Amino acid sequence: MKILKAKTLHPKKQIFQIKDLAYMNKRPWPSLLTGEEMNDPIEIIQHTVSKTPRKGANGTIYKEKKYSVFKGSSRVNAAIQLGYDAIEGIIIDE
């Protein structure tokens, strides 16, 4: 497993699989693409996943994920582009 680690030490920092995160498709963080380290861990909100499938428009079933990125989607996109499959983050309270 290739992990994008943050330089900042934080007592609640954990490793999250990128495939388990819901995030926005944003332009990748430019400094990460040029080889700089990630300073801070991404911020994540933890959700309760429904056991009953929920449907949206036209009957499309939602793809629910346990975690969504609150702050750091561009860092997640950079991590994907650089070939990482995990990233450091912290769970925040909403």
CYANA upper distance limits for C-alpha pairs under 8 A (distance plus 0.5 A):
  1 MET  CA     84 TYR  CA      8.24
  1 MET  CA     85 ASP  CA      6.96
  1 MET  CA     86 ALA  CA      7.56
  2 LYS  CA     83 GLY  CA      8.11
  2 LYS  CA     84 TYR  CA      5.51
  2 LYS  CA     85 ASP  CA      6.19
  2 LYS  CA     86 ALA  CA      6.74
  3 ILE  CA     15 ILE  CA      8.18
  3 ILE  CA     84 TYR  CA      6.30
  3 ILE  CA     85 ASP  CA      6.90
  3 ILE  CA     86 ALA  CA      5.13
  3 ILE  CA     87 ILE  CA      5.78
  3 ILE  CA     88 GLU  CA      7.83
  4 LEU  CA     38 MET  CA      8.03
  4 LEU  CA     79 ALA  CA      7.11
  4 LEU  CA     84 TYR  CA      6.84
  4 LEU  CA     86 ALA  CA      6.80
  4 LEU  CA     87 ILE  CA      5.17
  4 LEU  CA     88 GLU  CA      6.89
  5 LYS  CA     37 GLU  CA      8.33
  5 LYS  CA     38 MET  CA      7.15
  5 LYS  CA     41 PRO  CA      7.98
  5 LYS  CA     87 ILE  CA      6.72
  5 LYS  CA     88 GLU  CA      5.92
  6 ALA  CA     37 GLU  CA      7.55
  6 ALA  CA     38 MET  CA      5.40
  6 ALA  CA     39 ASN  CA      5.67
  6 ALA  CA     40 ASP  CA      5.67
  6 ALA  CA     41 PRO  CA      5.77
  6 ALA  CA     88 GLU  CA      6.84
  7 LYS  CA     37 GLU  CA      7.56
  7 LYS  CA     38 MET  CA      6.82
  7 LYS  CA     39 ASN  CA      5.42
  7 LYS  CA     40 ASP  CA      6.89
  8 THR  CA     39 ASN  CA      6.33
  8 THR  CA     40 ASP  CA      5.87
  8 THR  CA     41 PRO  CA      7.75
  9 LEU  CA     13 LYS  CA      8.06
 12 LYS  CA     90 ILE  CA      6.27
 12 LYS  CA     91 ILE  CA      7.98
 13 LYS  CA     41 PRO  CA      7.61
 13 LYS  CA     88 GLU  CA      6.95
 13 LYS  CA     89 GLY  CA      5.99
 13 LYS  CA     90 ILE  CA      5.35
 13 LYS  CA     91 ILE  CA      8.48
 14 GLN  CA     88 GLU  CA      6.03
 14 GLN  CA     89 GLY  CA      6.06
 14 GLN  CA     90 ILE  CA      6.63
 15 ILE  CA     86 ALA  CA      7.03
 15 ILE  CA     87 ILE  CA      6.16
 15 ILE  CA     88 GLU  CA      5.02
 15 ILE  CA     89 GLY  CA      6.78
 16 PHE  CA     20 ASP  CA      7.72
 16 PHE  CA     21 LEU  CA      8.22
 16 PHE  CA     86 ALA  CA      5.94
 16 PHE  CA     87 ILE  CA      5.97
 16 PHE  CA     88 GLU  CA      6.64
 16 PHE  CA     89 GLY  CA      7.33
 17 GLN  CA     21 LEU  CA      7.60
 17 GLN  CA     85 ASP  CA      6.56
 17 GLN  CA     86 ALA  CA      4.81
 17 GLN  CA     87 ILE  CA      7.10
 18 ILE  CA     76 VAL  CA      7.89
 18 ILE  CA     85 ASP  CA      6.08
 18 ILE  CA     86 ALA  CA      5.61
 18 ILE  CA     87 ILE  CA      7.17
 19 LYS  CA     85 ASP  CA      7.97
 20 ASP  CA     65 LYS  CA      6.77
 20 ASP  CA     66 LYS  CA      7.48
 20 ASP  CA     67 TYR  CA      7.12
 21 LEU  CA     65 LYS  CA      6.92
 21 LEU  CA     66 LYS  CA      7.77
 21 LEU  CA     67 TYR  CA      5.60
 21 LEU  CA     68 SER  CA      5.79
 21 LEU  CA     69 VAL  CA      7.20
 22 ALA  CA     65 LYS  CA      6.74
 22 ALA  CA     67 TYR  CA      6.70
 22 ALA  CA     68 SER  CA      4.88
 22 ALA  CA     69 VAL  CA      6.69
 23 TYR  CA     68 SER  CA      6.40
 23 TYR  CA     69 VAL  CA      5.74
 23 TYR  CA     73 SER  CA      6.02
 23 TYR  CA     76 VAL  CA      8.21
 24 MET  CA     69 VAL  CA      8.41
 24 MET  CA     73 SER  CA      6.17
 24 MET  CA     74 SER  CA      8.33
 25 ASN  CA     73 SER  CA      7.61
 25 ASN  CA     74 SER  CA      8.03
 25 ASN  CA     77 ASN  CA      7.40
 26 LYS  CA     73 SER  CA      7.01
 26 LYS  CA     74 SER  CA      5.81
 26 LYS  CA     77 ASN  CA      7.23
 27 ARG  CA     74 SER  CA      6.28
 27 ARG  CA     77 ASN  CA      7.52
 27 ARG  CA     78 ALA  CA      8.42
 28 PRO  CA     33 LEU  CA      8.05
 28 PRO  CA     74 SER  CA      5.10
 28 PRO  CA     75 ARG  CA      6.60
 28 PRO  CA     76 VAL  CA      7.99
 28 PRO  CA     77 ASN  CA      5.46
 28 PRO  CA     78 ALA  CA      4.84
 28 PRO  CA     81 GLN  CA      8.33
 29 TRP  CA     33 LEU  CA      7.26
 29 TRP  CA     74 SER  CA      5.60
 29 TRP  CA     75 ARG  CA      5.78
 29 TRP  CA     77 ASN  CA      7.94
 29 TRP  CA     78 ALA  CA      6.11
 30 PRO  CA     34 THR  CA      7.10
 30 PRO  CA     78 ALA  CA      8.23
 31 SER  CA     35 GLY  CA      7.15
 31 SER  CA     36 GLU  CA      6.05
 31 SER  CA     37 GLU  CA      8.49
 32 LEU  CA     36 GLU  CA      5.47
 32 LEU  CA     37 GLU  CA      6.73
 32 LEU  CA     38 MET  CA      7.13
 32 LEU  CA     75 ARG  CA      8.04
 32 LEU  CA     78 ALA  CA      7.00
 32 LEU  CA     79 ALA  CA      8.45
 33 LEU  CA     78 ALA  CA      6.89
 33 LEU  CA     82 LEU  CA      7.66
 38 MET  CA     75 ARG  CA      8.45
 41 PRO  CA     87 ILE  CA      8.40
 41 PRO  CA     88 GLU  CA      5.81
 41 PRO  CA     89 GLY  CA      4.87
 41 PRO  CA     90 ILE  CA      6.94
 42 ILE  CA     69 VAL  CA      7.68
 42 ILE  CA     70 PHE  CA      8.28
 42 ILE  CA     71 LYS  CA      6.34
 42 ILE  CA     72 GLY  CA      5.40
 42 ILE  CA     73 SER  CA      8.41
 42 ILE  CA     75 ARG  CA      8.13
 42 ILE  CA     87 ILE  CA      8.47
 42 ILE  CA     88 GLU  CA      7.13
 42 ILE  CA     89 GLY  CA      4.92
 42 ILE  CA     90 ILE  CA      6.87
 43 GLU  CA     69 VAL  CA      6.56
 43 GLU  CA     70 PHE  CA      5.93
 43 GLU  CA     71 LYS  CA      5.49
 43 GLU  CA     72 GLY  CA      7.05
 43 GLU  CA     89 GLY  CA      6.16
 43 GLU  CA     90 ILE  CA      5.71
 43 GLU  CA     91 ILE  CA      6.52
 43 GLU  CA     92 ILE  CA      6.82
 44 ILE  CA     67 TYR  CA      6.89
 44 ILE  CA     68 SER  CA      6.16
 44 ILE  CA     69 VAL  CA      5.10
 44 ILE  CA     70 PHE  CA      5.77
 44 ILE  CA     71 LYS  CA      7.55
 44 ILE  CA     89 GLY  CA      7.11
 44 ILE  CA     90 ILE  CA      6.39
 44 ILE  CA     91 ILE  CA      5.17
 44 ILE  CA     92 ILE  CA      6.44
 45 ILE  CA     67 TYR  CA      6.18
 45 ILE  CA     68 SER  CA      5.87
 45 ILE  CA     69 VAL  CA      6.85
 45 ILE  CA     70 PHE  CA      6.74
 45 ILE  CA     91 ILE  CA      6.14
 45 ILE  CA     92 ILE  CA      6.30
 45 ILE  CA     93 ASP  CA      7.48
 45 ILE  CA     94 GLU  CA      7.55
 46 GLN  CA     66 LYS  CA      6.29
 46 GLN  CA     67 TYR  CA      5.17
 46 GLN  CA     68 SER  CA      7.18
 46 GLN  CA     91 ILE  CA      7.16
 46 GLN  CA     92 ILE  CA      8.44
 47 HIS  CA     65 LYS  CA      7.97
 47 HIS  CA     66 LYS  CA      5.49
 47 HIS  CA     67 TYR  CA      6.42
 47 HIS  CA     68 SER  CA      8.22
 48 THR  CA     66 LYS  CA      6.76
 49 VAL  CA     64 GLU  CA      6.73
 49 VAL  CA     65 LYS  CA      7.10
 49 VAL  CA     66 LYS  CA      6.39
 50 SER  CA     54 ARG  CA      8.13
 50 SER  CA     64 GLU  CA      8.28
 53 PRO  CA     61 ILE  CA      7.10
 53 PRO  CA     62 TYR  CA      7.71
 54 ARG  CA     61 ILE  CA      6.26
 54 ARG  CA     62 TYR  CA      6.27
 55 LYS  CA     59 GLY  CA      5.77
 55 LYS  CA     60 THR  CA      5.78
 55 LYS  CA     61 ILE  CA      4.80
 55 LYS  CA     62 TYR  CA      6.18
 56 GLY  CA     60 THR  CA      5.67
 56 GLY  CA     61 ILE  CA      6.69
 56 GLY  CA     62 TYR  CA      7.04
 69 VAL  CA     73 SER  CA      6.68
 72 GLY  CA     76 VAL  CA      6.94
 73 SER  CA     77 ASN  CA      6.77
 74 SER  CA     78 ALA  CA      6.71
 75 ARG  CA     79 ALA  CA      6.63
 76 VAL  CA     80 ILE  CA      6.80
 76 VAL  CA     87 ILE  CA      7.89
 77 ASN  CA     81 GLN  CA      6.76
 78 ALA  CA     82 LEU  CA      6.65
 79 ALA  CA     83 GLY  CA      6.79
 79 ALA  CA     84 TYR  CA      5.67
 79 ALA  CA     85 ASP  CA      8.00
 79 ALA  CA     87 ILE  CA      8.00
 80 ILE  CA     84 TYR  CA      5.94
 80 ILE  CA     85 ASP  CA      7.26
